[in-house]
Amino acid sequence: MTHKYYSVNVPVEGKDGKTRFRRVGAAFPNKDGAKSFMSIKLDFPVGATELVLFEPKEQDEDDQ
C-alpha cells in the first residue's frame, strides 16, 4: 500500500523501561524531481534529538 504521508514520532522510554513512540507530526514525500525527498511538518516545536518515521496506521489516515 502506498501512503501519501508518514507519521513522525519521538521515542519515549517509560518507567517500565519500554520504549513507546509519541506522534509529533507528519512527513510528506515531495514530487519526483524536487530538490528534497521529503517535507516534515511538526504539530508543535519539538526539542528532540531523534525523530522516527512510520507508515500511518488506519486510525491515523482517518484523522488526517
Secondary structure, 3 states (H helix, E strand, C coil): CCCCCEEEEEEEECCCCCEEEEEEEEEEECCCCCCCCEEEEECCCCCCCCCEEECCCHHHHHHC
